[in-house]
Amino acid sequence: MKLSPLYMFLALFSITTQAQDLEKEQQLDSVIITSTRIDLPFSKNSRTITVITQEDIKKSATTNVADLLQQVAGVDIRRRGTAGMQADLYIRGGGFDQTLLLVDGIKMEDPQTGHHTMNMALPLDVIERVEVIKGPAARVFGQNAFTGAINIVTKKNTENSVAVNAQAGSYGQLHGAVMVSSQLKKSSHIFQVSRNTSEGYRYNTDYDNQNYFIKSSFNTNNTPIDLIASFQERKFGANGFYASPTATNQYEETQTSLIGISSKIKKNKLTLKPKLYWKRNQDMYVFVRQDPSIYRNLHQTNKVGAAIDASYKSKIGVTGFGIDVSKVYLSSNNLGSRNRFMTTLFLEHRFSFADDKLDITPGIAATYFSDFKFHAFPGIDVGYKINNNLKIYGNMGYTYRIPTYTDLYYTSPTELGNENLDPEEAIAQELGIKFTTGNFNLNLAAFNRDSRKLIDFVKENETDLWQATNIRDLNTKGVECNASYGFTLGSFNQAMQVGYTFIEDDLKAVSNNFSRYSINSLKHHATASIQTQFIKNLSQNIIYKYAERTSGESYAVVDASVNYTIKAVEFSLLANNIFNTEYTETNLVPMPKGNLLLGVKYVFK
């Protein structure tokens, strides 16, 4: 059964009801965006930011961060397989190496390749919210935030409980998780362990994913000290995931871990947020699973860092400043033994005028790399609050990305890296409007990005090796709209959300005869969801996603979920791709057709 995308989009929202005043379970104005040096409420930021709350996560009909982010217009998650086992992250048409992932403000970029960005996507049970920052963010986060950043904020406030969750479904999926939460007089603790397995939805797409997570907060009544530790291991068949789609016997194993210690110190007008962290990633890739001796890569990367973010309030506004010092180490049978020292200094100041209606925040990030020397990237945010419901804003900034070690040193029978590559650079601008009234929220934005020195693999003759070169210039522009509306029907709360992004890429021509650079952005990207409840303890959710890529390929996917709660037990049914759409998201890897996942969760208190 195949319905037109427009028909499904309209049908999803063909509900008429009289809106009533509804107090949201979590007002966005109370959410402080914590991934920057100057902590600001959501409504006071002069950037395009989407906040996915804990309640949104619960009603998302998803089991992992990759699927969750697919519901945000302008965020392109290109998955290979199910359960987010391997997925690449793109924002507003950028590349998978150009988006930064953070966990509690700790940067998770991998110097080997951006393919590993989503390896640190934590289990949904331990996430408080997800902050999606779109647009140039080098001034705020430094390198790799070329097109935007995703900050996963883990839970802090806990209660004494034990939650047990089990799921089973199509393709032999078996998921299980246990989370223990403890709230003591001066400390709080969360421990979560989970395992997800599947036989695979086609040949050689089985997986085994194990997750371990600990977060402890000490001295919670005074100056808190937060400790976070996470370990994730993934083993999966990679049928056609990389190289040619005909490479059906590929296999991969990854291990990703994080240990971080952070605090927040307040002294009158000064706030300090120090952190120490160690992030490790290991990747083993085998071209033929049954015979690793044919071709096997093993990479190990370690990043050790220390950072301190600070803000100071004065009569002329708030000054944000900080320093981030880190060193990365790579050990690889293909890329060699490498290391890099990095230091980034941040400085910004938020000016407020006209009774806090006008805000102007200029800033700069200056970075030193031991192998790429000094780079400075300024930017500015401007916002004007017309009234309590309406705000216009704009921002502009330089942004950049240094080449990965794969870009620089990778060798294979068909490819050759280039150790003389320069960083990619861009200047980006954005203009937007935020409108909020009652239970209705609307965000409109137009954006433009002029990129230079983009890395492409090119060659002159068909028999030559593909070689990495700074050869591409690209202009990307587009518009974006996101809206949400809450209402009551009977005595039950209902909610709907809709988003749309349009992107147009203008790729400048190059003189080489052959090029591997493929612009395949989501030219049209529409998302919609409706969360309903008509009977006590029973709720339903429908998720709609439409994508049309630059290549001309288009598809529409509908997911749904039903949740029933009785006392401490919650039953759930998740249905993905309920209309059996045939589609691929990357590398011609076919995504699974309709599949189900049945779950039960019990909470002991």
C-alpha positions as CSV (number, residue, x, y, z in Angstrom):
1,M,0.0,0.0,0.0
2,K,1.5,3.3,-1.0
3,L,0.0,6.7,-0.2
4,S,1.1,10.0,-1.6
5,P,3.3,12.0,0.8
6,L,1.0,15.0,0.7
7,Y,-2.1,12.9,1.5
8,M,-0.4,11.3,4.5
9,F,0.9,14.6,5.7
10,L,-2.6,16.2,5.6
11,A,-4.3,13.1,7.1
12,L,-2.0,13.1,10.0
13,F,-3.2,16.6,11.0
14,S,-6.9,16.4,9.9
15,I,-8.1,16.8,13.5
16,T,-10.3,19.8,14.4
17,T,-10.6,20.8,18.1
18,Q,-11.1,23.8,20.2
19,A,-7.9,24.8,21.8
20,Q,-7.9,25.3,25.6
21,D,-5.3,26.7,27.9
22,L,-2.9,23.9,28.8
23,E,0.0,24.0,31.1
24,K,2.8,22.1,29.5
25,E,4.5,19.4,31.5
26,Q,7.8,21.1,30.8
27,Q,7.8,24.7,29.7
28,L,10.7,25.4,27.3
29,D,11.3,28.8,29.0
30,S,12.4,26.9,32.1
31,V,15.0,24.9,30.1
32,I,18.5,26.4,30.4
33,I,20.7,25.7,27.4
34,T,23.8,24.3,29.2
35,S,26.1,23.6,26.3
36,T,27.5,27.1,26.1
37,R,29.5,29.3,28.5
38,I,26.7,31.8,29.1
39,D,23.7,29.8,30.4
40,L,20.5,31.2,28.9
41,P,16.9,30.1,28.9
42,F,15.7,28.7,25.7
43,S,13.6,31.8,24.8
44,K,16.6,34.2,25.2
45,N,18.9,32.4,22.8
46,S,19.5,34.1,19.4
47,R,20.1,30.9,17.5
48,T,18.0,28.1,16.1
49,I,17.8,25.5,18.8
50,T,15.5,22.5,19.1
51,V,15.1,20.9,22.6
52,I,13.9,17.3,22.7
53,T,12.6,16.9,26.3
54,Q,12.2,13.8,28.3
55,E,8.5,13.8,27.6
56,D,9.2,14.1,23.9
57,I,11.6,11.1,24.1
58,K,8.9,9.0,25.8
59,K,6.4,9.7,23.0
60,S,8.8,9.4,20.1
61,A,8.1,5.8,19.1
62,T,11.9,5.2,19.1
63,T,14.4,3.1,21.0
64,N,17.7,5.0,20.2
65,V,19.1,8.5,19.6
66,A,19.6,8.0,15.9
67,D,15.9,7.3,15.3
68,L,15.0,10.1,17.6
69,L,17.0,12.7,15.7
70,Q,15.4,11.7,12.5
71,Q,12.3,13.4,13.7
72,V,13.9,16.8,13.7
73,A,13.6,18.7,10.4
74,G,17.1,19.8,9.1
75,V,18.8,16.8,10.8
76,D,19.7,14.1,8.4
77,I,20.5,10.7,10.0
78,R,21.6,8.3,7.4
79,R,21.2,4.9,8.9
80,R,22.6,1.5,7.9
81,G,20.4,-1.1,9.4
82,T,18.2,-1.0,12.5
83,A,18.4,0.2,16.1
84,G,20.9,3.0,15.1
85,M,23.7,0.4,15.0
86,Q,25.6,2.4,12.4
87,A,24.4,5.9,11.4
88,D,26.0,9.1,10.2
89,L,24.9,12.6,11.4
90,Y,24.4,15.6,9.1
91,I,22.9,19.0,9.9
92,R,21.6,21.3,7.1
93,G,23.3,19.6,4.3
94,G,26.8,19.3,5.8
95,G,29.0,16.2,5.9
96,F,29.1,13.6,8.6
97,D,32.6,15.0,9.6
98,Q,31.1,18.5,10.0
99,T,28.7,17.9,13.0
100,L,29.8,17.8,16.6
101,L,28.2,15.5,19.2
102,L,28.6,16.4,22.9
103,V,27.6,14.6,26.1
104,D,27.0,17.0,29.0
105,G,29.1,19.5,27.1
106,I,32.0,17.2,26.6
107,K,33.0,17.0,22.9
108,M,32.8,13.6,21.3
109,E,34.5,14.2,17.9
110,D,36.6,11.3,16.7
111,P,39.9,12.2,15.0
112,Q,39.8,9.0,12.9
113,T,36.5,9.6,11.1
114,G,33.0,11.1,11.6
115,H,31.6,7.7,11.0
116,H,32.1,7.1,14.7
117,T,30.2,10.2,15.9
118,M,27.1,8.3,16.9
119,N,28.9,5.5,18.7
120,M,28.5,7.6,21.8
121,A,24.8,8.1,21.5
122,L,23.6,7.1,25.0
123,P,20.6,4.9,25.8
124,L,17.4,7.0,25.9
125,D,16.7,5.9,29.5
126,V,19.5,8.0,30.9
127,I,18.9,11.2,28.8
128,E,17.2,14.2,30.3
129,R,17.0,16.1,27.0
130,V,18.8,16.6,23.7
131,E,19.8,20.1,22.5
132,V,20.1,20.5,18.7
133,I,22.0,23.6,17.8
134,K,21.9,24.4,14.1
135,G,24.1,26.7,12.1
136,P,27.8,27.8,12.5
137,A,29.0,26.9,16.0
138,A,32.8,27.1,15.9
139,R,32.8,30.3,18.0
140,V,30.8,28.3,20.7
141,F,32.4,24.8,20.5
142,G,35.5,25.1,18.4
143,Q,36.5,22.6,15.6
144,N,34.0,20.2,14.0
145,A,30.9,22.2,14.8
146,F,30.9,23.2,11.1
147,T,27.1,23.0,10.5
148,G,25.9,22.5,14.1
149,A,26.1,20.5,17.2
150,I,24.0,18.0,19.3
151,N,24.3,18.1,23.1
152,I,23.0,15.1,25.0
153,V,22.2,16.1,28.6
154,T,22.1,13.2,31.0
155,K,19.7,12.9,33.9
156,K,20.5,14.6,37.2
157,N,17.4,14.5,39.4
158,T,16.6,11.0,40.4
159,E,14.4,9.0,42.8
160,N,15.0,5.7,44.5
161,S,13.8,3.2,41.9
162,V,14.7,0.2,39.9
163,A,13.4,0.0,36.3
164,V,13.4,-3.2,34.3
165,N,12.7,-3.1,30.6
166,A,12.3,-5.9,28.1
167,Q,11.4,-5.8,24.3
168,A,11.1,-8.4,21.6
169,G,10.1,-8.1,18.0
170,S,10.7,-8.6,14.3
171,Y,14.0,-9.9,12.9
172,G,14.7,-11.7,16.2
173,Q,15.1,-8.4,18.1
174,L,15.7,-8.9,21.9
175,H,16.3,-5.8,24.0
176,G,16.7,-5.7,27.8
177,A,17.7,-3.0,30.2
178,V,18.0,-2.4,34.0
179,M,18.4,1.0,35.5
180,V,18.9,1.7,39.2
181,S,18.5,5.2,40.6
182,S,19.3,6.4,44.1
183,Q,18.8,9.7,45.7
184,L,20.7,10.1,49.0
185,K,21.2,13.1,51.3
186,K,24.2,14.5,49.6
187,S,24.6,12.5,46.5
188,S,22.6,10.9,43.7
189,H,23.5,7.9,41.5
190,I,22.3,6.3,38.2
191,F,23.4,2.9,36.9
192,Q,22.1,1.5,33.7
193,V,23.0,-1.6,31.7
194,S,21.4,-2.8,28.5
195,R,21.8,-5.2,25.7
196,N,20.2,-5.2,22.3
197,T,20.5,-8.1,19.8
198,S,19.0,-9.1,16.5
199,E,19.3,-11.8,13.9
200,G,19.2,-9.1,11.2
201,Y,16.6,-8.0,8.7
202,R,18.6,-9.5,5.8
203,Y,21.8,-11.5,5.2
204,N,24.7,-10.3,7.5
205,T,22.9,-7.5,9.3
206,D,22.8,-9.2,12.7
207,Y,24.0,-7.1,15.7
208,D,24.9,-7.3,19.4
209,N,25.0,-4.0,21.3
210,Q,26.0,-3.7,25.0
211,N,25.7,-0.5,27.0
212,Y,27.0,0.4,30.5
213,F,26.4,3.8,32.1
214,I,27.1,5.3,35.5
215,K,26.5,8.8,36.7
216,S,27.1,10.0,40.2
217,S,26.7,13.5,41.7
218,F,28.4,14.2,45.0
219,N,28.1,17.1,47.4
220,T,24.8,18.0,45.8
221,N,23.9,20.5,48.6
222,N,26.9,22.7,47.9
223,T,29.4,22.6,45.0
224,P,28.4,19.5,43.0
225,I,30.9,17.1,41.6
226,D,29.5,15.0,38.7
227,L,31.1,11.8,37.6
228,I,30.1,10.1,34.3
229,A,31.3,6.8,32.9
230,S,30.0,5.1,29.8
231,F,31.0,2.0,27.7
232,Q,29.3,0.9,24.5
233,E,30.3,-2.2,22.5
234,R,28.7,-2.9,19.1
235,K,29.2,-5.9,16.9
236,F,27.4,-6.1,13.6
237,G,27.2,-7.5,10.2
238,A,27.7,-4.7,7.6
239,N,26.2,-6.0,4.4
240,G,27.0,-3.2,1.9
241,F,27.5,-0.6,4.6
242,Y,30.8,0.6,3.1
243,A,32.7,0.4,-0.1
244,S,30.5,-1.1,-2.8
245,P,26.9,-2.3,-2.1
246,T,28.1,-5.7,-3.5
247,A,30.4,-6.1,-0.5
248,T,27.9,-8.3,1.4
249,N,30.3,-9.9,3.9
250,Q,31.7,-6.8,5.7
251,Y,31.8,-6.9,9.5
252,E,32.6,-4.3,12.2
253,E,33.1,-4.1,15.9
254,T,33.4,-0.8,17.8
255,Q,34.1,0.0,21.5
256,T,33.5,3.5,22.8
257,S,34.0,4.7,26.3
258,L,33.9,8.0,28.2
259,I,35.0,9.0,31.7
260,G,34.3,12.6,32.7
261,I,34.4,14.7,35.9
262,S,32.8,18.1,36.1
263,S,31.6,20.7,38.5
264,K,29.9,24.1,38.7
265,I,31.3,26.7,41.0
266,K,29.4,29.9,41.7
267,K,31.2,32.9,43.4
268,N,29.0,36.0,43.4
269,K,29.0,37.1,39.8
270,L,31.4,34.5,38.6
271,T,30.5,31.0,37.4
272,L,33.1,28.4,36.6
273,K,32.4,25.0,35.0
274,P,35.6,22.9,35.0
275,K,35.7,19.4,33.4
276,L,38.2,16.6,32.9
277,Y,37.6,13.8,30.4
278,W,39.0,10.8,28.6
279,K,37.3,9.4,25.5
280,R,38.4,6.2,23.8
281,N,37.2,4.6,20.6
282,Q,38.3,1.3,19.0
283,D,37.1,0.2,15.6
284,M,37.8,-3.1,13.8
285,Y,36.6,-3.5,10.2
286,V,36.8,-6.7,8.3
287,F,36.1,-6.8,4.6
288,V,35.2,-10.5,4.5
289,R,33.7,-11.6,7.8
290,Q,34.5,-15.3,7.2
291,D,38.2,-14.6,6.5
292,P,39.6,-11.5,8.2
293,S,43.1,-12.1,6.7
294,I,41.8,-10.8,3.3
295,Y,41.5,-7.2,4.6
296,R,41.3,-5.9,8.2
297,N,41.7,-2.5,9.7
298,L,42.1,-1.9,13.5
299,H,42.1,1.7,14.8
300,Q,42.3,2.9,18.4
301,T,41.9,6.5,19.3
302,N,42.2,8.2,22.7
303,K,41.4,11.8,23.6
304,V,42.4,13.3,27.0
305,G,41.2,16.8,27.8
306,A,40.6,19.5,30.3
307,A,38.3,22.5,29.9
308,I,36.9,25.3,31.9
309,D,34.0,27.5,30.9
310,A,33.4,30.7,32.8
311,S,30.9,33.5,32.8
312,Y,31.0,36.8,34.7
313,K,28.0,39.2,35.2
314,S,28.7,42.9,35.2
315,K,26.8,46.2,34.6
316,I,27.5,45.9,30.8
317,G,26.3,42.3,30.4
318,V,27.6,38.8,30.7
319,T,31.1,37.8,29.6
320,G,31.8,34.2,28.7
321,F,35.3,32.9,28.4
322,G,37.0,29.5,28.5
323,I,39.9,27.3,27.5
324,D,39.9,23.7,26.2
325,V,43.1,21.8,26.2
326,S,43.3,18.2,24.8
327,K,45.6,15.7,23.1
328,V,44.5,12.9,20.8
329,Y,46.4,9.6,20.1
330,L,45.8,7.3,17.2
331,S,47.2,3.7,16.8
332,S,46.2,2.1,13.5
333,N,47.5,-0.6,11.2
334,N,46.4,1.5,8.3
335,L,46.7,5.1,9.4
336,G,49.9,4.7,11.5
337,S,50.7,6.1,15.0
338,R,49.6,9.8,15.3
339,N,49.1,12.4,17.9
340,R,47.8,15.9,18.0
341,F,47.8,18.6,20.7
342,M,44.9,21.2,20.7
343,T,44.2,24.3,22.6
344,T,41.2,26.5,22.1
345,L,40.5,29.9,23.8
346,F,36.9,31.3,23.8
347,L,35.7,34.8,24.5
348,E,32.3,36.3,24.0
349,H,30.2,39.0,25.6
350,R,26.4,39.4,25.7
351,F,25.2,43.0,25.6
352,S,21.6,43.9,26.5
353,F,19.9,47.1,25.6
354,A,16.4,48.7,25.5
355,D,15.2,47.0,28.8
356,D,16.7,43.6,27.7
357,K,14.8,43.7,24.4
358,L,17.9,43.8,22.3
359,D,20.8,41.4,22.8
360,I,24.1,41.4,20.9
361,T,26.7,38.7,21.5
362,P,30.0,38.9,19.6
363,G,32.7,36.3,20.2
364,I,35.7,34.5,18.9
365,A,37.4,31.1,19.2
366,A,41.1,30.9,18.6
367,T,42.6,27.4,18.2
368,Y,46.1,26.0,18.1
369,F,46.8,22.6,16.5
370,S,50.2,21.0,16.7
371,D,49.9,20.0,13.1
372,F,47.7,22.8,11.7
373,K,49.0,25.8,13.7
374,F,46.7,28.8,14.6
375,H,43.2,29.5,13.4
376,A,40.7,32.2,14.6
377,F,37.0,32.1,14.0
378,P,34.8,35.0,15.0
379,G,31.0,35.3,15.1
380,I,28.1,37.3,16.4
381,D,24.5,36.7,17.5
382,V,21.8,39.4,17.5
383,G,18.3,39.2,18.8
384,Y,15.4,41.7,19.3
385,K,12.4,40.9,21.4
386,I,9.4,42.7,19.8
387,N,7.0,41.6,22.6
388,N,6.6,38.8,25.0
389,N,5.6,36.5,22.2
390,L,7.7,37.5,19.3
391,K,11.5,37.7,18.8
392,I,13.6,38.1,15.7
393,Y,17.2,37.0,15.6
394,G,20.2,36.6,13.4
395,N,23.7,35.2,13.6
396,M,26.8,35.1,11.4
397,G,30.2,33.4,11.9
398,Y,33.2,31.6,10.4
399,T,33.4,27.9,11.0
400,Y,35.9,25.2,10.2
401,R,36.9,21.5,10.3
402,I,40.4,20.1,10.3
403,P,40.9,16.9,8.2
404,T,40.4,13.6,9.9
405,Y,43.2,11.1,10.0
406,T,41.3,9.1,7.4
407,D,41.4,12.2,5.1
408,L,45.1,12.6,5.7
409,Y,46.6,9.1,5.7
410,Y,44.1,6.4,4.6
411,T,45.3,3.9,2.0
412,S,43.5,1.1,0.2
413,P,43.7,-0.5,-3.2
414,T,41.6,2.3,-4.6
415,E,42.1,5.3,-2.3
416,L,45.0,7.5,-1.1
417,G,44.9,10.2,1.7
418,N,46.7,13.5,1.5
419,E,48.8,14.7,4.4
420,N,49.0,18.2,2.9
421,L,45.3,18.9,3.2
422,D,44.1,22.2,4.7
423,P,41.1,22.7,7.0
424,E,37.7,23.2,5.5
425,E,36.3,26.7,6.1
426,A,32.9,28.4,5.8
427,I,31.1,31.6,6.6
428,A,27.5,31.2,7.5
429,Q,24.6,33.5,8.2
430,E,21.1,32.9,9.6
431,L,18.0,35.0,10.1
432,G,15.0,33.8,12.1
433,I,11.8,34.5,14.0
434,K,10.5,32.9,17.2
435,F,6.8,33.2,18.1
436,T,5.2,31.7,21.2
437,T,1.7,32.2,22.5
438,G,-0.1,29.9,24.9
439,N,0.5,26.4,23.7
440,F,1.7,27.3,20.2
441,N,5.4,27.6,19.3
442,L,6.7,28.7,15.9
443,N,10.3,29.0,14.6
444,L,11.1,30.3,11.1
445,A,14.7,30.6,9.8
446,A,16.6,31.3,6.6
447,F,20.2,30.3,6.3
448,N,23.2,30.5,4.0
449,R,26.6,28.9,4.1
450,D,29.6,29.5,1.7
451,S,32.1,26.7,2.1
452,R,35.7,26.7,0.9
453,K,38.4,24.0,0.6
454,L,36.0,21.1,1.0
455,I,37.8,17.8,0.8
456,D,37.0,15.7,-2.2
457,F,38.5,12.5,-3.6
458,V,39.4,13.1,-7.3
459,K,41.4,11.6,-10.1
460,E,42.3,12.4,-13.7
461,N,42.2,8.9,-15.2
462,E,39.9,6.0,-14.6
463,T,42.8,3.8,-13.6
464,D,44.2,6.3,-11.1
465,L,43.8,6.1,-7.3
466,W,41.2,8.4,-5.7
467,Q,43.2,11.1,-3.8
468,A,41.9,13.5,-1.2
469,T,42.2,17.2,-2.3
470,N,41.0,20.6,-1.0
471,I,39.2,21.3,-4.3
472,R,35.5,21.9,-3.7
473,D,33.6,25.2,-3.0
474,L,29.9,24.9,-2.1
475,N,27.1,27.3,-1.4
476,T,24.2,26.0,0.7
477,K,21.1,28.0,1.4
478,G,17.7,27.1,2.7
479,V,14.7,27.8,4.9
480,E,13.3,26.0,7.9
481,C,10.0,26.0,9.8
482,N,9.2,24.2,13.1
483,A,5.9,24.5,14.9
484,S,4.3,22.7,17.9
485,Y,0.8,23.0,19.4
486,G,-0.8,21.6,22.5
487,F,-4.5,21.2,23.2
488,T,-7.0,19.3,25.2
489,L,-9.6,16.9,23.9
490,G,-12.1,15.8,26.6
491,S,-9.9,15.7,29.7
492,F,-6.8,14.5,28.0
493,N,-3.8,16.4,26.7
494,Q,-2.9,16.2,23.0
495,A,0.1,17.6,21.1
496,M,1.2,17.9,17.5
497,Q,4.5,19.0,15.9
498,V,5.5,19.8,12.3
499,G,8.8,20.7,10.7
500,Y,10.0,21.4,7.2
501,T,13.5,22.2,5.8
502,F,14.4,23.2,2.2
503,I,18.0,23.1,1.1
504,E,19.6,24.1,-2.2
505,D,23.2,23.3,-2.9
506,D,25.3,25.0,-5.5
507,L,28.5,22.9,-6.0
508,K,31.2,24.7,-7.9
509,A,32.7,22.7,-10.8
510,V,36.3,21.3,-10.7
511,S,38.7,20.6,-13.5
512,N,39.3,16.9,-12.6
513,N,37.7,14.3,-14.8
514,F,36.5,12.1,-11.9
515,S,35.1,13.2,-8.5
516,R,33.7,11.2,-5.6
517,Y,32.1,14.1,-3.8
518,S,28.4,13.5,-3.8
519,I,26.0,16.2,-2.7
520,N,22.9,14.3,-1.6
521,S,21.3,16.6,0.9
522,L,17.7,16.4,2.0
523,K,16.4,19.0,-0.4
524,H,12.9,18.7,1.0
525,H,12.6,17.3,4.6
526,A,9.2,17.2,6.3
527,T,8.5,15.8,9.8
528,A,5.3,15.6,11.7
529,S,4.0,13.9,14.8
530,I,0.8,13.7,16.7
531,Q,0.5,12.5,20.3
532,T,-3.0,11.6,21.4
533,Q,-4.9,10.1,24.4
534,F,-8.6,9.3,24.5
535,I,-8.7,6.7,27.2
536,K,-7.2,6.7,30.7
537,N,-3.7,5.1,30.8
538,L,-3.6,4.6,27.0
539,S,-1.8,6.9,24.6
540,Q,-0.9,6.8,20.9
541,N,1.8,8.4,18.8
542,I,2.1,8.7,15.0
543,I,5.4,9.9,13.4
544,Y,5.6,11.0,9.7
545,K,8.9,11.6,7.8
546,Y,9.2,12.7,4.2
547,A,12.6,13.0,2.4
548,E,13.5,14.1,-1.0
549,R,17.2,14.1,-1.8
550,T,19.2,16.2,-4.2
551,S,19.6,13.1,-6.3
552,G,15.8,13.0,-6.9
553,E,15.1,10.0,-4.7
554,S,12.2,10.5,-2.4
555,Y,10.3,8.4,0.2
556,A,7.8,8.7,3.1
557,V,7.9,6.7,6.2
558,V,5.3,6.4,9.0
559,D,6.0,5.0,12.5
560,A,3.6,4.6,15.3
561,S,3.5,3.5,19.0
562,V,0.9,2.6,21.6
563,N,1.6,2.8,25.4
564,Y,-0.6,1.4,28.1
565,T,0.3,2.0,31.8
566,I,-1.3,0.3,34.8
567,K,0.3,1.2,38.1
568,A,4.0,0.5,37.9
569,V,3.8,-1.5,34.6
570,E,4.0,0.0,31.2
571,F,3.3,-1.9,28.0
572,S,4.4,-0.6,24.6
573,L,4.1,-1.5,21.0
574,L,6.3,0.2,18.4
575,A,5.6,-0.2,14.7
576,N,8.2,1.1,12.2
577,N,7.6,1.8,8.5
578,I,4.0,0.6,8.7
579,F,3.3,1.2,5.0
580,N,6.3,-1.0,3.9
581,T,8.1,1.8,2.1
582,E,11.1,0.7,0.0
583,Y,13.9,3.2,0.5
584,T,17.6,3.7,1.2
585,E,19.3,6.4,3.3
586,T,22.9,5.9,2.3
587,N,25.2,3.7,0.1
588,L,22.2,1.9,-1.4
589,V,21.6,0.0,1.8
590,P,17.9,-1.0,1.8
591,M,16.1,-0.1,5.0
592,P,13.8,-2.7,6.6
593,K,10.1,-2.8,5.8
594,G,7.4,-2.9,8.4
595,N,8.5,-4.3,11.7
596,L,7.2,-4.5,15.3
597,L,8.7,-4.3,18.8
598,L,6.7,-5.2,21.8
599,G,7.9,-4.1,25.3
600,V,7.1,-4.2,28.9
601,K,8.6,-2.0,31.6
602,Y,8.3,-2.4,35.4
603,V,9.4,0.3,37.9
604,F,10.1,-0.7,41.6
605,K,10.0,2.3,44.0
